[in-house]
Amino acid sequence: MTPDPEPHEASSPGSFVAIRVGGRLQAVVTLTAIAEGHGRSVVEASWIEDGHGHSDSVEIDSYEQARLLADSIADQLAAGTPPDLSRD
């Protein structure tokens, strides 16, 4: 496992973590810092199910929360379960 990025790295715009899940759904999960987002990140999941591409994303308040969510989503996708990133 790679170490957590330094604070300046986690707030730089652009995708800085990509998890290639693979498996039946051929999934990828990414973490992207929001430019001028003051630490906010976007977690996005993309996968293929029944020959059709799908994706979903959600904004998260901190890198730590985003990293934990990305790991959880990757586990779900590896088990063959598409994630539900809707927020209540």
Secondary structure, 3 states (H helix, E strand, C coil): CCCCCCHHHHCCCEEEEEEEEECCCCEEEEEEECCCCCCCEEEEEEEEECCEEEEEEEEECCHHHHHHHHHHHHHHHHCCCCCCCCCC
